[in-house]
């Protein structure tokens, strides 16, 4: 859903790949984008660009947080006002997570405590990426993460007991607990992205390859229907709408 400011005379919207700013009134509209270096420091990504009717920016290549400044100037009095929005883009990290998760969740077939898959580094690297993505987006994803946990608590307890038993007898544990944790994070990221990009949920489904991944989650006994229901029916659930936050 686009953000419309009738007073300043513009509309701003975001999809998976672009930010679009449309001039809606008679005032002159200009735009500038900044990269967030630290909590109080920004560097310029673009110069000041005038919006004749509409302007489209590709989401920046570099992962990170950004600020977009929209200035509205009265052409007669030259008085101006501006609004600033913060947004994040971690597309490169998320693309890597999606690719690695699909290979892992739909590949190696370890199903019980007697199985042994040795790609520990690959699994650890993937979880590291997922935790990093969560931390970098914690303000948004903490609700999704916490709300669905009841749906995997029992299976995690069973899996961790299996790990402890394996340690006691000197046996490496299998992939089951990895698949539970990775599958859970994958699915809450998917629901979260659909809630950001309400404009283009089909594109999100395609990006996450959800039709092919769901059978793998089901095979790994992840109760994704419970997770989805817990999140979407929670009274605190809200639609983010493009992840543009006014400063």
C-alpha positions in Angstrom: 0.0 0.0 0.0 1.5 3.4 -1.0 2.0 6.2 1.5 0.2 9.3 0.2 1.0 12.9 1.5 -1.6 15.2 0.0 -0.2 18.3 1.8 3.3 17.9 0.3 2.0 16.5 -2.9 3.5 13.0 -3.4 3.0 9.3 -3.1 5.7 6.8 -2.2 5.5 3.0 -2.6 7.9 0.0 -2.5 7.9 -3.4 -4.0 10.6 -6.2 -4.0 12.9 -4.4 -6.3 12.0 -0.7 -6.5 10.9 2.4 -4.7 8.5 4.6 -6.7 7.7 8.3 -5.9 4.9 10.0 -7.8 4.2 13.7 -7.8 0.5 14.2 -7.0 0.2 18.0 -6.7 1.5 21.3 -8.0 4.5 21.6 -5.7 8.0 20.8 -6.9 9.2 17.4 -5.5 12.8 16.4 -5.1 14.3 13.2 -3.6 17.6 12.1 -2.1 18.7 8.7 -0.7 21.3 8.2 2.1 23.0 5.1 3.5 23.0 4.7 7.2 26.6 4.2 8.5 25.9 4.3 12.2 23.0 5.3 14.5 23.7 9.0 13.8 25.6 9.0 10.5 24.4 8.9 6.9 26.3 9.1 3.6 24.8 10.2 0.3 23.8 7.6 -2.2 22.3 10.0 -4.7 22.4 13.7 -5.4 19.2 15.7 -5.3 16.9 14.4 -8.0 13.8 16.3 -9.2 10.5 14.4 -9.8 8.8 15.6 -12.9 5.9 13.2 -12.7 7.3 9.9 -11.4 10.7 8.5 -10.4 11.7 4.9 -9.8 14.7 3.9 -7.7 16.1 0.4 -7.8 16.6 -1.0 -4.2 20.3 -0.3 -3.5 22.7 -3.2 -4.1 24.5 -2.9 -0.7 22.7 -4.5 2.2 21.9 -2.1 5.0 19.6 0.6 6.2 18.7 3.7 4.2 17.0 7.1 4.5 15.0 8.7 1.8 14.3 12.4 2.0 11.4 13.9 0.0 11.3 17.7 -0.3 8.3 19.6 -1.4 8.8 23.2 -2.6 6.1 25.8 -3.4 7.1 27.1 -6.9 5.8 30.6 -6.1 7.0 31.3 -2.6 9.9 28.8 -2.6 9.0 27.7 0.9 9.7 24.1 1.4 8.9 21.2 3.7 10.3 17.7 3.7 9.7 14.2 5.1 12.2 11.5 5.7 11.6 7.7 5.7 13.9 5.0 6.9 13.9 1.6 5.2 16.1 -1.5 5.3 17.3 -3.7 2.4 19.0 -7.0 3.1 18.2 -8.7 -0.2 21.6 -10.2 -0.8 21.7 -11.8 2.7 18.1 -13.0 2.3 18.8 -14.4 -1.2 21.7 -16.4 0.2 19.5 -17.7 3.1 16.8 -18.8 0.7 19.2 -20.5 -1.6 21.1 -22.4 1.2 17.9 -23.2 3.1 16.3 -24.9 0.1 19.4 -26.9 -0.6 19.5 -28.1 3.0 15.8 -28.6 3.8 15.0 -30.5 0.6 18.4 -32.3 0.2 20.1 -34.4 2.9 17.7 -37.0 4.3 18.6 -37.5 8.0 15.5 -38.6 9.9 16.4 -40.0 13.2 19.1 -40.2 15.9 21.0 -43.0 14.1 21.5 -41.0 10.9 24.7 -39.0 10.4 25.1 -36.0 8.1 28.5 -34.4 8.3 28.0 -31.0 6.6 28.1 -29.3 10.0 29.9 -26.2 8.7 27.3 -25.5 6.0 24.5 -25.9 8.5 26.3 -23.6 11.1 27.0 -21.0 8.4 23.3 -21.0 7.4 22.1 -20.6 11.0 24.7 -17.8 11.4 23.2 -16.0 8.4 19.7 -16.5 9.7 20.5 -15.2 13.1 22.3 -12.2 11.6 19.2 -11.4 9.4 17.0 -11.7 12.5 19.2 -9.4 14.6 19.5 -6.8 11.8 15.6 -6.8 11.5 14.8 -7.5 15.2 12.4 -4.6 15.5 10.2 -6.2 12.9 10.8 -9.9 13.2 10.7 -10.3 17.0 6.9 -10.5 16.9 7.0 -13.3 14.2 9.8 -15.2 16.0 8.2 -15.1 19.4 4.6 -15.7 18.3 5.2 -19.0 16.5 7.5 -20.6 19.1 4.8 -22.6 20.8 4.3 -24.6 17.5 7.9 -26.0 17.7 8.6 -26.2 21.4 7.7 -29.9 21.8 9.7 -31.0 18.8 12.7 -28.9 19.8 12.6 -30.5 23.3 12.5 -34.0 21.7 15.4 -33.1 19.3 17.6 -31.6 22.0 17.1 -34.6 24.2 18.3 -36.7 21.2 21.4 -34.4 21.0 22.2 -34.9 24.7 21.8 -38.6 24.4 24.1 -38.7 21.4 26.7 -36.7 23.4 26.5 -39.2 26.3 27.3 -42.2 24.1 29.8 -40.4 21.9 27.7 -40.2 18.7 27.2 -37.2 16.5 23.7 -36.0 16.3 21.6 -35.9 13.1 20.1 -33.1 11.1 16.6 -33.1 12.7 17.2 -30.2 15.1 18.9 -28.2 12.4 16.0 -28.7 10.1 13.5 -27.7 12.8 15.3 -24.5 13.5 16.2 -23.6 9.9 12.7 -24.5 8.7 11.1 -22.3 11.4 13.3 -19.3 10.7 12.7 -19.8 6.9 9.0 -19.8 7.4 8.7 -16.8 9.7 10.9 -14.8 7.3 8.5 -15.8 4.5 5.4 -14.7 6.4 7.2 -11.5 7.4 8.1 -10.6 3.9 4.6 -11.3 2.7 3.4 -8.9 5.4 5.8 -6.2 4.2 5.1 -6.6 0.5 1.3 -6.8 0.5 1.4 -5.4 -3.0 3.2 -8.4 -4.4 2.6 -11.6 -2.4 2.9 -13.7 -5.5 6.4 -12.4 -6.1 7.3 -13.2 -2.5 6.0 -16.8 -3.0 8.1 -17.1 -6.1 11.2 -15.7 -4.3 10.9 -18.2 -1.5 9.9 -21.0 -3.9 7.2 -21.7 -1.4 5.3 -24.3 -3.4 8.4 -26.5 -3.5 9.6 -25.8 0.0 6.3 -26.6 1.9 6.5 -30.4 1.1 10.1 -30.4 2.5 8.9 -28.6 5.7 6.0 -31.1 6.0 8.4 -34.0 5.5 10.6 -32.6 8.3 7.5 -32.4 10.5 7.5 -28.6 10.9 4.0 -27.5 11.8 3.9 -24.5 9.4 0.1 -24.3 9.5 0.3 -23.8 13.3 3.0 -21.2 12.9 1.1 -19.2 10.3 -2.2 -19.4 12.2 -0.5 -18.3 15.4 1.0 -15.2 13.7 -1.9 -14.1 11.5 -4.6 -14.5 14.1 -2.6 -12.8 16.9 -4.2 -9.5 17.9 -0.8 -7.8 17.7 -0.3 -8.8 14.0 -0.1 -5.9 11.7 0.6 -5.2 8.0 4.0 -3.4 7.6 3.3 -2.1 4.1 6.6 -1.8 2.4 8.8 -1.3 5.5 8.9 2.5 5.0 9.0 4.2 8.4 8.6 8.0 8.8 11.3 9.6 10.9 
